[in-house]
Amino acid sequence: MPGGRDHEPGGAARGEGDHREIIARLGEKIEKYISKLPSVLNECKPRDRAGERLLDLASRYLHDARYFLDRGEVVEAFTCLSYAWALLRAGAEVGVLDVPEGEV
């Protein structure tokens, strides 16, 4: 549309309902993974200093996810959780972290 507008004046933007649904689904995923991550972190065993560092970083990202979630910033919270889980997966893949079977 002219002027870069994708909605009529005074009307709802096209796809606005879709955005709310996406945010709601994202919130559900966050709740699932933010509640599961602490127990997984507690069960992880670092094999060396690199593993200790990855475990520490994953814990910090969990803390950051909670910070953002408390402020309603769900995209940032989800991003932090993704980073935390990815660090655990990477640590397991390269052999510096022992993680619970089937958790990452």
N, C-alpha and C positions, 0 to 999 in steps of 0.2 A: 504494500500500500504506500501511497505517497507519504513522505515524511517519516518513513520507518515505523508507522503505527500498525499494529496488527489487531486493533479492536476499534469499535465504534466509540465515539465520544460518550462518556457517561456509562459505558457498558463494561462488562468484565472482559479481561484479556482472554484471547483464545487459549485454551489449555490450562487456565487458572485452576480448575478442579483437578487436573492431572498433577499439577505441582503439589497441591495439598495431599493428594494420595501418595505421591513419591515421598514427601516429607514424613507422612505417617508411617509408611513402610520402613523408611530409614530409621525412624525412632524405634520401631519394633526390633530391628536388627541390632541397634545400639544396645537396647536393654538386654537382649539375649547375650551378646558378646561381652558387654561390660560386667555382667553378673558372673560369667563363666571364667573370665581371665584371671582374677585373683587366685583361684584355686590352682589353675594351670601354672601360674608363675611360682606358686609355693612348691609345686611338685617338680619343677625343672631343676636340674642339677648341672651347674657349669663344670666343664672338664678342665678349664684353664682360665687365665686372665681374660682372654677374649670372650669366653663364655660368660664370665662375671660381668663384663662390660655390656654385652648384649642383653643380659637379664636385667641389669640396672636401667638401661635405656628403655626396654619394654615396660618396666615398672613406671618410669617417668612418663611415658606416653599414656599409660593408663590413668595416671594422675591428671595429665592434661586433658584427656577425654572427659573425665568427670568435671573438670573446671568448665570446659566448653558446654557440656550438657546442662550443667546448673544454670548457665546463662542463655540456654535455648539455642545455642549455635550448633545445630545437629550435624551440619556438613563437616565442621571442624572436628567435632567429637568423633564422627565416623572415620575421618581421616586419621586421627591419632590412634584409634583402635586398630585400623588397618596396618599402620606402621608397627604397632606393638606385636600383632600376630605375625607380621612378615619377619620381624627380627627373630622371633622364636623359630619360625620355619627355616630361616637362613642359618641360624645357629645349629639347628638339628642337621641340616643338609651338609654343612661343612664339618660337622663333628665336634663342635665346641660346646654344645648343649645336649644333655639328655632330657628329652621332653616326654611327657606321658604318651603312651601309644594311642594313636588315632586322634590326638588333640590338635595337631597342626598339619 
